[in-house]
Amino acid sequence: MNAREKLIVKYVSDLKEKCGMNPDMELLRKVTVGCGPSIYNSDSSTVSSTDKSELTTLRKKFLIKKLGLSENDKLDEGIEKVMQQYGQSNRHKYRAVVYYLLTKHFGKESVYNK
């Protein structure tokens, strides 16, 4: 099992145990691949739900640029809902899991079907 597959196993575990959902494995793999090398770095592999600059980057670079959403799409509400779903007290929120949850929340799975 390669490094990416080992991480995907962790992501599946988080989605099942912390978010109470069975993930769409094909979408999860595509989201994980889309994260690029950031998933292998201990700092960039997670998202801090309390760091305003990180949340701004998440909003601009992922939600707007990658998913094609606009500021009118209630981005902050979506981020807040996903962070609550993942668990506010959970200090280690994997970037790929957050991106997966946001993709599902906003119904933008089609972005990864290209």
N, C-alpha and C positions, 0 to 999 in steps of 0.2 A: 504494500500500500504506500503510495507516494505521500509527500508532505501535504499537498492540497486535499487529498482524500481523507487524511487523518483529521485535518481541520474541519472538513465537512461533517465528519462523524460528531465532532464537538458541537457544531452548529445545529445539527439535527437534535442532539440531546437537549440543547438549550431551548429550541423551539418546542419540543415535546414537554420538557419538565418545567420550564419557566414561563412559557407562553401558552401552554395547553393546546398545541395544535400539531397536526401531522403535516409536515411540509411537502410541497410539490418539489420532488427531488430534481427534476429537470430545471425548474426555475431557480432553485437554490444553487445548483452547479453553475448556471449562467451568471447569476448575481455574484457568486464567489469569484469566478474567472474575471468578471468585470471590475472587481476590486483591485486586480493586479497584484503587484508585489507588496502592497500595504498589509496584506493579511499575514505576512511572515515576520513583520516587525512588531515587537511587543507594544510599542507606543501607538503606532498607527493602526494596529489591528483592532483596537477598541475605540468606542465613542464615549465621551464624557457627557452625560446629560446635564451637567451643571456648568460646563464651560461655554459661555455665551459666544466666544469667537469660533469655537468648534461647531456649535449649532448654526451659526451664520454660514460657515463654510458648507455644512451639510445641506442647508437650504439652497445656497447659490449653486454649488457644484454638482450636487446629486439631484435634488428635486427639480430645479429649474433647468440646468444644463443637460443632465442625463435623461431625466424623465419627461422633460418638456412641459413642466407645469408653470403656472404664472403666479405672481404674488396674490392674485385674487382667489387662489384655490385653497385658502385656509391652511397654509403650510405649517404655521406654528401649532395650530390645533392638531394637525396630523402627527407632527413630531411629538407633541405632548402625549397624545393617545398611545403612540407606539412605545414611548419610554415607560409609560405606566403599564402597558401590556407586558413589557420585558421585565419590569420590576424596578421602581425607582431606587430601592435599596440595593439592587444588584450592581455592584461596582464594576463588573467586567461585562460590558455590553459589546459583544463582537460586532465589528463594523458590517460584516457580511449579513449577519442576522438582522441588524437594524435596517440595512438597505432592503433586505428581503421583505421585512415587515412593512416598510414604507411603500415598496412597490405594490404589495398586496392591498394595503390600506387605500392607496389612490387608484387602484385598478389599472395599473400601467404595465401589466405583464407583457403586453404586446411589444414593448420596447426591447425586450430580450428575445423576441421571436424573429429577429432579422437575420 
